[in-house]
Amino acid sequence: MADSSDPRPPLAEWILECYDRLCAQTADSDDHSFSRDQAVEILLDADGLALEPEDATYALTRLLERGYVYEVDGEFRITTPEK
């Protein structure tokens, strides 16, 4: 998802790990959308991340701002990475 022409610094590794967790969660589900509260819960329950609620909310916001996830009618969805 990283664009070499993007002048912004890359996302922190822990935020990319959050993206990976959200991708894994939606891949295992028939419903590929989730609410903000569900996303925060997924990230707080993820082994190895040890996030506070504010961290999970921050990560989700950064992923949304960068286009890793998008929002439709209050539900978030994962942007499919280019192969």
N, C-alpha and C positions, 0 to 999 in steps of 0.2 A: 504494500500500500504506500510505501514511501515514494515520494516524487522528487527526483534529484533537482528539479527546477524550483522547488518550494523553498523560499528564503527563510522560512521559520525553522528553528532548531527541531531536531527529531524529538518524538515523544520519549519520555523516560521509559526505561526497560520495564519498570513495575506497571506502568499504564498499558504497555503492550501485552504484559502477562494477563492483565485484566481482560483485554480484548480476546486473548486466546481462551480464557475461561468462559467468556460469554459465547464465543463461537462453539466451543465444545458442548455447552449446555443446550444451545439451540439445535445443534446437529443431532443430539439424542432425543429431540422432542418433535412431535408432529406439528406443534404450533411454533412457528419460527419468529414470533414476536413476544415481547415481554414489556411489562410496565417498568417505570423507574424504580418503584419499590422492589419488584422482583429482581431487577438487575443488582440493586444494592445488596439484597439478601444473598444472591448467588455469589457476589464478590466477598461478602463478609464470611460466608461459609466455606470459601475455597481454601483448601489446605495449602500452606506455604506462603500465603499472601499476608496474613496478619494485619488486616486493615481496620481502621476505625471507620464509622459511618461517613464521616466527613471526607476521608480519603476515597472511599468508594464513589461518593457523589462527585468528587472532583475528577476522578478518572473517567466516569461516565460523561461528564460535561466535556472534557478534553477530547474524548473519542467522538462525541457528537460534533464538536467544532471542527475536527479534522476530517470528518466524513467516514470514519470507521463504522459508525452506526448512524441511522437516520430515524426520524420520528414521524409517524403518521397517526393522526387522531389520538395522541397521547400514548401510543405504543411504540416501542423501539424495535428496530430490526437491524440485523447485521448487514453491512454492505459487503457484497461478494467480492473477494479479492481477485484481481486480474491474474491470470495464469501466465 
